[in-house]
Amino acid sequence: MNIGNFTTLAEMPKQIAVGGTIIGLIVLFIFGLLILSYGRLWLQALLSGARVSVGELIGMTLRKVNASRIVSARIMAVQAGLDLTRRDLESHYLAGGRVENVVRALIAADRANLNLTFKVATAIDLAGRDILDAVQTSVNPKVIDCPDVTKGRETVDAVSQDGIQLKAKARVTVRTNLQRLIGGATEATIVARVGEGIVTTIGSAVSHKSVLENPDNISKQVLAKGLDAGTAFEILSIDIADIDVGDNIGAKLQGDQAKADLVRAQAEAEKRRAMAVAREQEMKALVQENHAKVVLAEAEIPLAMAESFRKGNLGIMDYYKMKNVMADTNMREAIAKPQKRED
């Protein structure tokens, strides 16, 4: 046998030992990375009673799930006595939900004895609603100003039947209705409906004094209409915070109507005046026309007289008598006319 082969066989245990050492170092290195990456989360979950295996942590990382947020949310749930699995939390995270917000909302609902399930909470969260704020509002009702001053109006203005304008401010106390939160109308709908109810109630009042004497009647009538139907809230109370007297709208409308009637009467009078002027001009034209006919008729008199002379129906003495009569008539007319005064 070749001496070189014996040398090679003698060195094989050393090579195996070196290879084993390298593999061991690699394993230790990987184990060290795992400890650095997941050891704190694994230990934190273990000590909190929300046990999560290292394999599950690695799987969450591979699925691009924030393992720290899932572990933190699960620890909160377990500490609060809620039975939420890692798979449920991870599924909601992958759907784009806010896991920690949902867990906090479920804890608050459980403390307040509200009937809120994980399925409903995640559905509300995925719908874009703040589930934690909704639960807090359900436990601690909030007050909504009507009208919303951020929209530019400070009062709800309405006019009673006697024409007096009233300016009202209301405060609406609401709490969240978790069962109607998905698909339910928002605060803006509550404000609009309450404002409409105030306008209707004031408008149906015979006198503004009755409204000022009993402003609580507005609250009672508006609240009795069930304005929270189809909304995400339940109206607890409607309080009239302030009500002031505005302008006398009825008097203004009457004044405007009187001005409109005056303008219309003036227009009618101007129309009649124009018609009278036109009629006057027509009569003047008619007089001129008749005068022209008279002149035309008078122009035929000399011709008729000449014809009478030729036929012997008119003598010379008759002609002079007629001239004398005409001259006497002209003299009488001249005397009858009043003389003009000289300035």
Residue pairs with C-beta under 8 A, 6 or more apart in sequence:
34 54
34 58
37 57
37 61
38 54
38 57
38 58
38 67
41 52
41 57
41 67
41 68
41 71
42 52
42 53
42 54
42 57
44 71
44 75
45 51
45 52
45 71
45 74
45 75
46 52
48 75
48 78
48 79
49 78
49 79
50 71
50 74
50 75
50 77
50 78
50 79
52 71
52 74
52 86
56 86
57 67
57 71
60 66
60 67
60 70
60 90
61 67
63 90
63 94
65 90
65 93
65 94
66 93
69 93
69 99
69 100
70 86
70 89
70 90
70 93
70 99
72 100
73 84
73 89
73 99
73 100
73 102
73 103
74 84
74 86
74 89
76 100
76 103
76 104
76 107
77 83
77 84
77 89
77 103
77 106
77 107
78 84
80 106
80 107
80 110
81 110
82 103
82 106
82 107
82 110
84 103
84 106
84 118
88 118
89 99
89 103
92 99
92 102
92 122
92 125
92 126
93 99
95 122
95 126
96 126
97 122
97 125
97 126
98 125
101 125
101 130
101 131
101 132
102 118
102 121
102 122
102 125
102 131
102 132
104 132
105 116
105 121
105 125
105 131
105 132
105 134
105 135
106 116
106 118
106 121
108 132
108 135
108 136
108 139
109 115
109 116
109 121
109 135
109 138
109 178
110 116
112 135
112 138
112 139
114 135
114 138
114 139
114 178
115 178
116 135
116 178
120 178
120 179
121 131
123 182
124 131
124 134
124 178
124 181
124 182
125 131
127 181
127 182
129 181
129 182
129 232
131 181
134 176
134 178
134 181
134 232
135 176
135 178
137 174
137 175
137 176
138 175
138 176
138 177
138 178
139 175
141 173
141 174
141 175
141 236
142 173
142 174
142 175
143 171
143 172
143 173
143 174
144 171
144 172
144 173
144 174
144 187
144 190
144 191
145 169
145 170
145 171
145 172
145 191
146 156
146 169
146 170
146 171
146 172
146 190
146 191
146 194
146 195
146 198
147 153
147 154
147 155
147 156
147 169
147 191
147 195
148 188
148 191
154 169
155 167
155 168
155 169
155 242
155 244
156 167
156 168
156 169
156 170
156 195
156 198
156 199
157 165
157 166
157 167
157 168
157 199
157 246
158 165
158 166
158 168
158 198
158 199
158 201
158 202
158 203
159 165
159 166
159 202
159 203
159 249
159 250
160 166
160 202
160 203
160 205
160 206
160 207
160 208
160 211
161 203
161 204
161 205
161 206
161 207
162 206
162 207
162 208
162 250
163 248
163 249
163 250
163 251
163 253
164 208
164 245
164 246
164 248
164 249
164 250
165 245
165 246
165 247
165 248
165 249
166 202
166 208
166 211
166 212
166 243
166 244
166 245
166 246
167 243
167 244
167 245
167 246
168 198
168 202
168 215
168 218
168 240
168 242
168 243
168 244
169 240
169 241
169 242
169 243
170 194
170 198
170 218
170 219
170 238
170 239
170 240
170 241
171 238
171 239
171 241
172 190
172 191
172 194
172 235
172 237
172 238
172 239
173 235
173 236
173 237
173 238
173 239
174 187
174 190
174 228
174 233
174 234
174 235
174 236
175 233
175 234
175 236
176 232
176 233
176 234
177 184
177 228
177 231
177 232
177 233
177 234
180 230
180 231
180 232
181 232
184 230
184 231
184 232
184 233
185 230
185 231
185 232
186 231
186 232
187 233
189 230
189 231
190 227
190 228
190 231
190 233
190 235
193 225
193 227
194 222
194 227
194 238
197 218
197 221
197 222
197 225
197 227
198 218
198 222
201 211
201 217
201 218
201 221
201 222
202 208
202 211
202 218
205 211
208 245
210 217
211 217
211 218
211 243
212 243
212 245
215 240
215 243
216 240
218 238
218 240
219 237
219 238
219 239
219 240
222 238
223 235
223 237
223 238
227 235
228 234
228 235
305 314
305 319
308 314
309 319
